[in-house]
Amino acid sequence: MANLDKYDKVLIEIVCKHSCRFYKQNQEEKEEDFRCGAYLVIKEMLKEGKITDKQIREIYRSVPKKAQVYT
């Protein structure tokens, strides 16, 4: 099981669970390396303060509904 930090928890909840067609429910509990390249880039930006969780939510709201995937 992967050790999840606060950034992982934010990204999984905001992005992975709602917009990633490859995410499987509770995947982060079953796999050590579940993160894609985009995830890692966004996580680094979040850690460095270049983007906030609020901004990620706002960006997600602007994504066309047909591109969003609900699991």
PDB file with SEQRES, HELIX, SHEET and CRYST1 records, atoms N, CA, C and O in Angstrom:
SEQRES   1 A   71  MET ALA ASN LEU ASP LYS TYR ASP LYS VAL LEU ILE GLU          
SEQRES   2 A   71  ILE VAL CYS LYS HIS SER CYS ARG PHE TYR LYS GLN ASN          
SEQRES   3 A   71  GLN GLU GLU LYS GLU GLU ASP PHE ARG CYS GLY ALA TYR          
SEQRES   4 A   71  LEU VAL ILE LYS GLU MET LEU LYS GLU GLY LYS ILE THR          
SEQRES   5 A   71  ASP LYS GLN ILE ARG GLU ILE TYR ARG SER VAL PRO LYS          
SEQRES   6 A   71  LYS ALA GLN VAL TYR THR                                      
HELIX    1 AA1 LYS A    6  LEU A   11  1                                   6    
HELIX    2 AA2 ILE A   12  CYS A   16  3                                   5    
HELIX    3 AA3 LYS A   17  SER A   19  1                                   3    
HELIX    4 AA4 GLN A   27  LYS A   30  1                                   4    
HELIX    5 AA5 GLY A   37  LYS A   47  1                                  11    
HELIX    6 AA6 ASP A   53  SER A   62  1                                  10    
HELIX    7 AA7 LYS A   65  ALA A   67  5                                   3    
CRYST1    1.000    1.000    1.000  90.00  90.00  90.00 P 1           1          
ATOM      1  N   MET A   1       0.841  -1.181   0.000  1.00  0.00           N  
ATOM      2  CA  MET A   1       0.000   0.000   0.000  1.00  0.00           C  
ATOM      3  C   MET A   1       0.882   1.239   0.000  1.00  0.00           C  
ATOM      4  O   MET A   1       1.913   1.280   0.672  1.00  0.00           O  
ATOM      5  N   ALA A   2       0.477   2.230  -0.745  1.00  0.00           N  
ATOM      6  CA  ALA A   2       1.232   3.477  -0.858  1.00  0.00           C  
ATOM      7  C   ALA A   2       1.037   4.337   0.389  1.00  0.00           C  
ATOM      8  O   ALA A   2      -0.041   4.359   0.983  1.00  0.00           O  
ATOM      9  N   ASN A   3       2.099   5.043   0.773  1.00  0.00           N  
ATOM     10  CA  ASN A   3       1.981   6.022   1.852  1.00  0.00           C  
ATOM     11  C   ASN A   3       1.479   7.321   1.238  1.00  0.00           C  
ATOM     12  O   ASN A   3       2.166   7.929   0.417  1.00  0.00           O  
ATOM     13  N   LEU A   4       0.293   7.744   1.631  1.00  0.00           N  
ATOM     14  CA  LEU A   4      -0.317   8.934   1.056  1.00  0.00           C  
ATOM     15  C   LEU A   4      -0.059  10.152   1.931  1.00  0.00           C  
ATOM     16  O   LEU A   4      -0.305  10.131   3.137  1.00  0.00           O  
ATOM     17  N   ASP A   5       0.442  11.215   1.306  1.00  0.00           N  
ATOM     18  CA  ASP A   5       0.603  12.458   2.049  1.00  0.00           C  
ATOM     19  C   ASP A   5      -0.615  13.345   1.781  1.00  0.00           C  
ATOM     20  O   ASP A   5      -1.528  12.950   1.056  1.00  0.00           O  
ATOM     21  N   LYS A   6      -0.624  14.526   2.362  1.00  0.00           N  
ATOM     22  CA  LYS A   6      -1.795  15.400   2.227  1.00  0.00           C  
ATOM     23  C   LYS A   6      -2.035  15.810   0.773  1.00  0.00           C  
ATOM     24  O   LYS A   6      -3.178  16.036   0.375  1.00  0.00           O  
ATOM     25  N   TYR A   7      -0.980  15.907  -0.011  1.00  0.00           N  
ATOM     26  CA  TYR A   7      -1.121  16.278  -1.421  1.00  0.00           C  
ATOM     27  C   TYR A   7      -1.768  15.149  -2.219  1.00  0.00           C  
ATOM     28  O   TYR A   7      -2.616  15.390  -3.078  1.00  0.00           O  
ATOM     29  N   ASP A   8      -1.357  13.908  -1.924  1.00  0.00           N  
ATOM     30  CA  ASP A   8      -1.970  12.756  -2.581  1.00  0.00           C  
ATOM     31  C   ASP A   8      -3.471  12.721  -2.296  1.00  0.00           C  
ATOM     32  O   ASP A   8      -4.277  12.509  -3.202  1.00  0.00           O  
ATOM     33  N   LYS A   9      -3.832  12.927  -1.052  1.00  0.00           N  
ATOM     34  CA  LYS A   9      -5.250  12.862  -0.669  1.00  0.00           C  
ATOM     35  C   LYS A   9      -6.069  13.921  -1.389  1.00  0.00           C  
ATOM     36  O   LYS A   9      -7.189  13.650  -1.823  1.00  0.00           O  
ATOM     37  N   VAL A  10      -5.524  15.120  -1.521  1.00  0.00           N  
ATOM     38  CA  VAL A  10      -6.221  16.197  -2.227  1.00  0.00           C  
ATOM     39  C   VAL A  10      -6.399  15.835  -3.690  1.00  0.00           C  
ATOM     40  O   VAL A  10      -7.500  15.955  -4.226  1.00  0.00           O  
ATOM     41  N   LEU A  11      -5.334  15.394  -4.341  1.00  0.00           N  
ATOM     42  CA  LEU A  11      -5.399  15.079  -5.765  1.00  0.00           C  
ATOM     43  C   LEU A  11      -6.302  13.893  -6.067  1.00  0.00           C  
ATOM     44  O   LEU A  11      -7.045  13.910  -7.048  1.00  0.00           O  
ATOM     45  N   ILE A  12      -6.243  12.877  -5.241  1.00  0.00           N  
ATOM     46  CA  ILE A  12      -7.095  11.708  -5.457  1.00  0.00           C  
ATOM     47  C   ILE A  12      -8.563  12.118  -5.378  1.00  0.00           C  
ATOM     48  O   ILE A  12      -9.375  11.710  -6.209  1.00  0.00           O  
ATOM     49  N   GLU A  13      -8.893  12.919  -4.384  1.00  0.00           N  
ATOM     50  CA  GLU A  13     -10.287  13.331  -4.201  1.00  0.00           C  
ATOM     51  C   GLU A  13     -10.763  14.279  -5.300  1.00  0.00           C  
ATOM     52  O   GLU A  13     -11.861  14.107  -5.829  1.00  0.00           O  
ATOM     53  N   ILE A  14      -9.957  15.270  -5.645  1.00  0.00           N  
ATOM     54  CA  ILE A  14     -10.390  16.280  -6.614  1.00  0.00           C  
ATOM     55  C   ILE A  14     -10.282  15.796  -8.056  1.00  0.00           C  
ATOM     56  O   ILE A  14     -11.198  16.004  -8.852  1.00  0.00           O  
ATOM     57  N   VAL A  15      -9.176  15.158  -8.390  1.00  0.00           N  
ATOM     58  CA  VAL A  15      -8.906  14.833  -9.789  1.00  0.00           C  
ATOM     59  C   VAL A  15      -9.171  13.360 -10.123  1.00  0.00           C  
ATOM     60  O   VAL A  15     -10.010  13.056 -10.972  1.00  0.00           O  
ATOM     61  N   CYS A  16      -8.476  12.475  -9.474  1.00  0.00           N  
ATOM     62  CA  CYS A  16      -8.514  11.063  -9.869  1.00  0.00           C  
ATOM     63  C   CYS A  16      -9.918  10.464  -9.817  1.00  0.00           C  
ATOM     64  O   CYS A  16     -10.373   9.855 -10.785  1.00  0.00           O  
ATOM     65  N   LYS A  17     -10.594  10.636  -8.700  1.00  0.00           N  
ATOM     66  CA  LYS A  17     -11.904  10.007  -8.526  1.00  0.00           C  
ATOM     67  C   LYS A  17     -12.958  10.561  -9.467  1.00  0.00           C  
ATOM     68  O   LYS A  17     -13.950   9.888  -9.746  1.00  0.00           O  
ATOM     69  N   HIS A  18     -12.762  11.764  -9.956  1.00  0.00           N  
ATOM     70  CA  HIS A  18     -13.804  12.400 -10.750  1.00  0.00           C  
ATOM     71  C   HIS A  18     -13.456  12.630 -12.213  1.00  0.00           C  
ATOM     72  O   HIS A  18     -14.352  12.883 -13.018  1.00  0.00           O  
ATOM     73  N   SER A  19     -12.198  12.549 -12.576  1.00  0.00           N  
ATOM     74  CA  SER A  19     -11.892  12.852 -13.975  1.00  0.00           C  
ATOM     75  C   SER A  19     -10.916  11.900 -14.646  1.00  0.00           C  
ATOM     76  O   SER A  19     -10.603  12.078 -15.823  1.00  0.00           O  
ATOM     77  N   CYS A  20     -10.440  10.920 -13.950  1.00  0.00           N  
ATOM     78  CA  CYS A  20      -9.492   9.989 -14.579  1.00  0.00           C  
ATOM     79  C   CYS A  20     -10.207   8.701 -14.972  1.00  0.00           C  
ATOM     80  O   CYS A  20     -10.730   7.976 -14.126  1.00  0.00           O  
ATOM     81  N   ARG A  21     -10.218   8.440 -16.256  1.00  0.00           N  
ATOM     82  CA  ARG A  21     -10.898   7.230 -16.729  1.00  0.00           C  
ATOM     83  C   ARG A  21     -10.113   5.963 -16.392  1.00  0.00           C  
ATOM     84  O   ARG A  21     -10.639   4.860 -16.540  1.00  0.00           O  
ATOM     85  N   PHE A  22      -8.883   6.101 -15.949  1.00  0.00           N  
ATOM     86  CA  PHE A  22      -8.062   4.944 -15.613  1.00  0.00           C  
ATOM     87  C   PHE A  22      -8.068   4.626 -14.121  1.00  0.00           C  
ATOM     88  O   PHE A  22      -7.615   3.557 -13.712  1.00  0.00           O  
ATOM     89  N   TYR A  23      -8.579   5.553 -13.306  1.00  0.00           N  
ATOM     90  CA  TYR A  23      -8.606   5.356 -11.856  1.00  0.00           C  
ATOM     91  C   TYR A  23      -9.640   4.299 -11.487  1.00  0.00           C  
ATOM     92  O   TYR A  23     -10.767   4.318 -11.982  1.00  0.00           O  
ATOM     93  N   LYS A  24      -9.245   3.376 -10.612  1.00  0.00           N  
ATOM     94  CA  LYS A  24     -10.154   2.362 -10.089  1.00  0.00           C  
ATOM     95  C   LYS A  24     -10.341   2.637  -8.601  1.00  0.00           C  
ATOM     96  O   LYS A  24      -9.393   2.983  -7.897  1.00  0.00           O  
ATOM     97  N   GLN A  25     -11.562   2.479  -8.140  1.00  0.00           N  
ATOM     98  CA  GLN A  25     -11.879   2.794  -6.746  1.00  0.00           C  
ATOM     99  C   GLN A  25     -10.886   2.135  -5.787  1.00  0.00           C  
ATOM    100  O   GLN A  25     -10.607   0.940  -5.874  1.00  0.00           O  
ATOM    101  N   ASN A  26     -10.369   2.944  -4.881  1.00  0.00           N  
ATOM    102  CA  ASN A  26      -9.403   2.521  -3.853  1.00  0.00           C  
ATOM    103  C   ASN A  26      -8.099   1.975  -4.430  1.00  0.00           C  
ATOM    104  O   ASN A  26      -7.387   1.221  -3.766  1.00  0.00           O  
ATOM    105  N   GLN A  27      -7.795   2.354  -5.648  1.00  0.00           N  
ATOM    106  CA  GLN A  27      -6.568   1.904  -6.304  1.00  0.00           C  
ATOM    107  C   GLN A  27      -5.337   2.275  -5.476  1.00  0.00           C  
ATOM    108  O   GLN A  27      -4.374   1.512  -5.411  1.00  0.00           O  
ATOM    109  N   GLU A  28      -5.375   3.442  -4.850  1.00  0.00           N  
ATOM    110  CA  GLU A  28      -4.232   3.909  -4.064  1.00  0.00           C  
ATOM    111  C   GLU A  28      -3.969   3.030  -2.845  1.00  0.00           C  
ATOM    112  O   GLU A  28      -2.867   3.053  -2.297  1.00  0.00           O  
ATOM    113  N   GLU A  29      -4.952   2.264  -2.421  1.00  0.00           N  
ATOM    114  CA  GLU A  29      -4.775   1.360  -1.280  1.00  0.00           C  
ATOM    115  C   GLU A  29      -4.202   0.014  -1.702  1.00  0.00           C  
ATOM    116  O   GLU A  29      -3.623  -0.707  -0.890  1.00  0.00           O  
ATOM    117  N   LYS A  30      -4.370  -0.319  -2.979  1.00  0.00           N  
ATOM    118  CA  LYS A  30      -3.974  -1.638  -3.475  1.00  0.00           C  
ATOM    119  C   LYS A  30      -2.643  -1.643  -4.220  1.00  0.00           C  
ATOM    120  O   LYS A  30      -1.967  -2.669  -4.290  1.00  0.00           O  
ATOM    121  N   GLU A  31      -2.271  -0.489  -4.776  1.00  0.00           N  
ATOM    122  CA  GLU A  31      -1.070  -0.422  -5.600  1.00  0.00           C  
ATOM    123  C   GLU A  31      -0.058   0.545  -4.999  1.00  0.00           C  
ATOM    124  O   GLU A  31      -0.425   1.578  -4.438  1.00  0.00           O  
ATOM    125  N   GLU A  32       1.193   0.204  -5.120  1.00  0.00           N  
ATOM    126  CA  GLU A  32       2.248   1.087  -4.627  1.00  0.00           C  
ATOM    127  C   GLU A  32       2.426   2.288  -5.545  1.00  0.00           C  
ATOM    128  O   GLU A  32       2.588   3.414  -5.074  1.00  0.00           O  
ATOM    129  N   ASP A  33       2.395   2.054  -6.848  1.00  0.00           N  
ATOM    130  CA  ASP A  33       2.600   3.156  -7.781  1.00  0.00           C  
ATOM    131  C   ASP A  33       1.385   3.307  -8.684  1.00  0.00           C  
ATOM    132  O   ASP A  33       1.303   2.679  -9.740  1.00  0.00           O  
ATOM    133  N   PHE A  34       0.445   4.141  -8.263  1.00  0.00           N  
ATOM    134  CA  PHE A  34      -0.801   4.351  -8.979  1.00  0.00           C  
ATOM    135  C   PHE A  34      -0.826   5.689  -9.704  1.00  0.00           C  
ATOM    136  O   PHE A  34      -1.793   5.998 -10.401  1.00  0.00           O  
ATOM    137  N   ARG A  35       0.225   6.485  -9.547  1.00  0.00           N  
ATOM    138  CA  ARG A  35       0.233   7.864 -10.049  1.00  0.00           C  
ATOM    139  C   ARG A  35       0.736   7.957 -11.490  1.00  0.00           C  
ATOM    140  O   ARG A  35       1.750   7.360 -11.851  1.00  0.00           O  
ATOM    141  N   CYS A  36       0.000   8.722 -12.305  1.00  0.00           N  
ATOM    142  CA  CYS A  36       0.423   8.953 -13.687  1.00  0.00           C  
ATOM    143  C   CYS A  36       1.333  10.185 -13.742  1.00  0.00           C  
ATOM    144  O   CYS A  36       1.536  10.866 -12.736  1.00  0.00           O  
ATOM    145  N   GLY A  37       1.866  10.454 -14.911  1.00  0.00           N  
ATOM    146  CA  GLY A  37       2.762  11.606 -15.080  1.00  0.00           C  
ATOM    147  C   GLY A  37       2.085  12.926 -14.779  1.00  0.00           C  
ATOM    148  O   GLY A  37       2.672  13.795 -14.134  1.00  0.00           O  
ATOM    149  N   ALA A  38       0.843  13.088 -15.245  1.00  0.00           N  
ATOM    150  CA  ALA A  38       0.107  14.333 -14.991  1.00  0.00           C  
ATOM    151  C   ALA A  38      -0.104  14.531 -13.490  1.00  0.00           C  
ATOM    152  O   ALA A  38       0.027  15.641 -12.976  1.00  0.00           O  
ATOM    153  N   TYR A  39      -0.428  13.456 -12.805  1.00  0.00           N  
ATOM    154  CA  TYR A  39      -0.614  13.491 -11.350  1.00  0.00           C  
ATOM    155  C   TYR A  39       0.648  14.012 -10.672  1.00  0.00           C  
ATOM    156  O   TYR A  39       0.583  14.881  -9.802  1.00  0.00           O  
ATOM    157  N   LEU A  40       1.795  13.474 -11.078  1.00  0.00           N  
ATOM    158  CA  LEU A  40       3.062  13.857 -10.454  1.00  0.00           C  
ATOM    159  C   LEU A  40       3.404  15.322 -10.701  1.00  0.00           C  
ATOM    160  O   LEU A  40       3.934  15.994  -9.815  1.00  0.00           O  
ATOM    161  N   VAL A  41       3.103  15.822 -11.900  1.00  0.00           N  
ATOM    162  CA  VAL A  41       3.360  17.226 -12.220  1.00  0.00           C  
ATOM    163  C   VAL A  41       2.466  18.128 -11.369  1.00  0.00           C  
ATOM    164  O   VAL A  41       2.941  19.095 -10.772  1.00  0.00           O  
ATOM    165  N   ILE A  42       1.170  17.808 -11.316  1.00  0.00           N  
ATOM    166  CA  ILE A  42       0.236  18.629 -10.535  1.00  0.00           C  
ATOM    167  C   ILE A  42       0.592  18.569  -9.054  1.00  0.00           C  
ATOM    168  O   ILE A  42       0.507  19.580  -8.357  1.00  0.00           O  
ATOM    169  N   LYS A  43       0.987  17.403  -8.569  1.00  0.00           N  
ATOM    170  CA  LYS A  43       1.364  17.270  -7.163  1.00  0.00           C  
ATOM    171  C   LYS A  43       2.564  18.162  -6.847  1.00  0.00           C  
ATOM    172  O   LYS A  43       2.584  18.833  -5.815  1.00  0.00           O  
ATOM    173  N   GLU A  44       3.540  18.171  -7.713  1.00  0.00           N  
ATOM    174  CA  GLU A  44       4.726  19.008  -7.485  1.00  0.00           C  
ATOM    175  C   GLU A  44       4.346  20.484  -7.475  1.00  0.00           C  
ATOM    176  O   GLU A  44       4.842  21.249  -6.647  1.00  0.00           O  
ATOM    177  N   MET A  45       3.468  20.887  -8.392  1.00  0.00           N  
ATOM    178  CA  MET A  45       3.001  22.281  -8.423  1.00  0.00           C  
ATOM    179  C   MET A  45       2.256  22.629  -7.135  1.00  0.00           C  
ATOM    180  O   MET A  45       2.411  23.730  -6.606  1.00  0.00           O  
ATOM    181  N   LEU A  46       1.455  21.704  -6.634  1.00  0.00           N  
ATOM    182  CA  LEU A  46       0.725  21.902  -5.389  1.00  0.00           C  
ATOM    183  C   LEU A  46       1.695  22.034  -4.215  1.00  0.00           C  
ATOM    184  O   LEU A  46       1.531  22.917  -3.373  1.00  0.00           O  
ATOM    185  N   LYS A  47       2.692  21.171  -4.156  1.00  0.00           N  
ATOM    186  CA  LYS A  47       3.686  21.213  -3.085  1.00  0.00           C  
ATOM    187  C   LYS A  47       4.488  22.513  -3.091  1.00  0.00           C  
ATOM    188  O   LYS A  47       4.821  23.052  -2.036  1.00  0.00           O  
ATOM    189  N   GLU A  48       4.796  23.012  -4.295  1.00  0.00           N  
ATOM    190  CA  GLU A  48       5.598  24.230  -4.421  1.00  0.00           C  
ATOM    191  C   GLU A  48       4.765  25.504  -4.301  1.00  0.00           C  
ATOM    192  O   GLU A  48       5.307  26.608  -4.354  1.00  0.00           O  
ATOM    193  N   GLY A  49       3.457  25.354  -4.139  1.00  0.00           N  
ATOM    194  CA  GLY A  49       2.592  26.517  -3.992  1.00  0.00           C  
ATOM    195  C   GLY A  49       2.293  27.227  -5.300  1.00  0.00           C  
ATOM    196  O   GLY A  49       1.830  28.367  -5.297  1.00  0.00           O  
ATOM    197  N   LYS A  50       2.553  26.562  -6.417  1.00  0.00           N  
ATOM    198  CA  LYS A  50       2.289  27.163  -7.730  1.00  0.00           C  
ATOM    199  C   LYS A  50       0.814  27.062  -8.102  1.00  0.00           C  
ATOM    200  O   LYS A  50       0.340  27.780  -8.982  1.00  0.00           O  
ATOM    201  N   ILE A  51       0.094  26.175  -7.435  1.00  0.00           N  
ATOM    202  CA  ILE A  51      -1.341  26.004  -7.637  1.00  0.00           C  
ATOM    203  C   ILE A  51      -1.932  25.569  -6.295  1.00  0.00           C  
ATOM    204  O   ILE A  51      -1.259  24.919  -5.496  1.00  0.00           O  
ATOM    205  N   THR A  52      -3.184  25.928  -6.056  1.00  0.00           N  
ATOM    206  CA  THR A  52      -3.845  25.546  -4.808  1.00  0.00           C  
ATOM    207  C   THR A  52      -4.937  24.523  -5.093  1.00  0.00           C  
ATOM    208  O   THR A  52      -5.353  24.346  -6.238  1.00  0.00           O  
ATOM    209  N   ASP A  53      -5.393  23.857  -4.046  1.00  0.00           N  
ATOM    210  CA  ASP A  53      -6.489  22.907  -4.234  1.00  0.00           C  
ATOM    211  C   ASP A  53      -7.744  23.634  -4.716  1.00  0.00           C  
ATOM    212  O   ASP A  53      -8.532  23.067  -5.473  1.00  0.00           O  
ATOM    213  N   LYS A  54      -7.936  24.873  -4.288  1.00  0.00           N  
ATOM    214  CA  LYS A  54      -9.078  25.663  -4.749  1.00  0.00           C  
ATOM    215  C   LYS A  54      -8.979  25.912  -6.259  1.00  0.00           C  
ATOM    216  O   LYS A  54      -9.976  25.811  -6.974  1.00  0.00           O  
ATOM    217  N   GLN A  55      -7.791  26.232  -6.733  1.00  0.00           N  
ATOM    218  CA  GLN A  55      -7.601  26.455  -8.168  1.00  0.00           C  
ATOM    219  C   GLN A  55      -7.837  25.171  -8.964  1.00  0.00           C  
ATOM    220  O   GLN A  55      -8.403  25.209 -10.056  1.00  0.00           O  
ATOM    221  N   ILE A  56      -7.410  24.057  -8.426  1.00  0.00           N  
ATOM    222  CA  ILE A  56      -7.635  22.774  -9.099  1.00  0.00           C  
ATOM    223  C   ILE A  56      -9.128  22.519  -9.228  1.00  0.00           C  
ATOM    224  O   ILE A  56      -9.594  22.092 -10.284  1.00  0.00           O  
ATOM    225  N   ARG A  57      -9.882  22.775  -8.166  1.00  0.00           N  
ATOM    226  CA  ARG A  57     -11.342  22.599  -8.204  1.00  0.00           C  
ATOM    227  C   ARG A  57     -11.970  23.519  -9.251  1.00  0.00           C  
ATOM    228  O   ARG A  57     -12.861  23.102  -9.991  1.00  0.00           O  
ATOM    229  N   GLU A  58     -11.507  24.772  -9.311  1.00  0.00           N  
ATOM    230  CA  GLU A  58     -12.049  25.724 -10.282  1.00  0.00           C  
ATOM    231  C   GLU A  58     -11.742  25.287 -11.715  1.00  0.00           C  
ATOM    232  O   GLU A  58     -12.594  25.386 -12.598  1.00  0.00           O  
ATOM    233  N   ILE A  59     -10.531  24.807 -11.933  1.00  0.00           N  
ATOM    234  CA  ILE A  59     -10.157  24.320 -13.264  1.00  0.00           C  
ATOM    235  C   ILE A  59     -11.024  23.131 -13.641  1.00  0.00           C  
ATOM    236  O   ILE A  59     -11.506  23.042 -14.770  1.00  0.00           O  
ATOM    237  N   TYR A  60     -11.222  22.230 -12.713  1.00  0.00           N  
ATOM    238  CA  TYR A  60     -12.033  21.049 -12.970  1.00  0.00           C  
ATOM    239  C   TYR A  60     -13.454  21.444 -13.372  1.00  0.00           C  
ATOM    240  O   TYR A  60     -14.037  20.836 -14.270  1.00  0.00           O  
ATOM    241  N   ARG A  61     -14.007  22.452 -12.714  1.00  0.00           N  
ATOM    242  CA  ARG A  61     -15.363  22.912 -13.048  1.00  0.00           C  
ATOM    243  C   ARG A  61     -15.441  23.449 -14.476  1.00  0.00           C  
ATOM    244  O   ARG A  61     -16.508  23.415 -15.089  1.00  0.00           O  
ATOM    245  N   SER A  62     -14.336  23.939 -15.005  1.00  0.00           N  
ATOM    246  CA  SER A  62     -14.341  24.493 -16.362  1.00  0.00           C  
ATOM    247  C   SER A  62     -14.132  23.429 -17.438  1.00  0.00           C  
ATOM    248  O   SER A  62     -14.277  23.718 -18.626  1.00  0.00           O  
ATOM    249  N   VAL A  63     -13.794  22.204 -17.038  1.00  0.00           N  
ATOM    250  CA  VAL A  63     -13.619  21.109 -17.996  1.00  0.00           C  
ATOM    251  C   VAL A  63     -14.999  20.727 -18.526  1.00  0.00           C  
ATOM    252  O   VAL A  63     -15.929  20.548 -17.740  1.00  0.00           O  
ATOM    253  N   PRO A  64     -15.144  20.600 -19.831  1.00  0.00           N  
ATOM    254  CA  PRO A  64     -16.450  20.224 -20.386  1.00  0.00           C  
ATOM    255  C   PRO A  64     -16.968  18.940 -19.747  1.00  0.00           C  
ATOM    256  O   PRO A  64     -16.210  17.996 -19.523  1.00  0.00           O  
ATOM    257  N   LYS A  65     -18.246  18.916 -19.461  1.00  0.00           N  
ATOM    258  CA  LYS A  65     -18.849  17.767 -18.776  1.00  0.00           C  
ATOM    259  C   LYS A  65     -18.591  16.458 -19.506  1.00  0.00           C  
ATOM    260  O   LYS A  65     -18.400  15.427 -18.860  1.00  0.00           O  
ATOM    261  N   LYS A  66     -18.578  16.472 -20.828  1.00  0.00           N  
ATOM    262  CA  LYS A  66     -18.371  15.222 -21.557  1.00  0.00           C  
ATOM    263  C   LYS A  66     -16.959  14.669 -21.357  1.00  0.00           C  
ATOM    264  O   LYS A  66     -16.723  13.484 -21.593  1.00  0.00           O  
ATOM    265  N   ALA A  67     -16.020  15.513 -20.923  1.00  0.00           N  
ATOM    266  CA  ALA A  67     -14.654  15.061 -20.679  1.00  0.00           C  
ATOM    267  C   ALA A  67     -14.471  14.538 -19.261  1.00  0.00           C  
ATOM    268  O   ALA A  67     -13.491  13.854 -18.967  1.00  0.00           O  
ATOM    269  N   GLN A  68     -15.422  14.864 -18.378  1.00  0.00           N  
ATOM    270  CA  GLN A  68     -15.327  14.423 -16.999  1.00  0.00           C  
ATOM    271  C   GLN A  68     -15.819  13.001 -16.890  1.00  0.00           C  
ATOM    272  O   GLN A  68     -16.776  12.618 -17.562  1.00  0.00           O  
ATOM    273  N   VAL A  69     -15.172  12.212 -16.046  1.00  0.00           N  
ATOM    274  CA  VAL A  69     -15.540  10.832 -15.862  1.00  0.00           C  
ATOM    275  C   VAL A  69     -15.902  10.645 -14.398  1.00  0.00           C  
ATOM    276  O   VAL A  69     -15.112  10.980 -13.515  1.00  0.00           O  
ATOM    277  N   TYR A  70     -17.060  10.124 -14.138  1.00  0.00           N  
ATOM    278  CA  TYR A  70     -17.484   9.882 -12.758  1.00  0.00           C  
ATOM    279  C   TYR A  70     -17.448   8.394 -12.512  1.00  0.00           C  
ATOM    280  O   TYR A  70     -18.034   7.610 -13.259  1.00  0.00           O  
ATOM    281  N   THR A  71     -16.744   8.007 -11.442  1.00  0.00           N  
ATOM    282  CA  THR A  71     -16.631   6.583 -11.116  1.00  0.00           C  
ATOM    283  C   THR A  71     -17.522   6.240  -9.960  1.00  0.00           C  
ATOM    284  O   THR A  71     -17.566   5.085  -9.537  1.00  0.00           O  
TER     285      THR A  71                                                      
END                                                                             
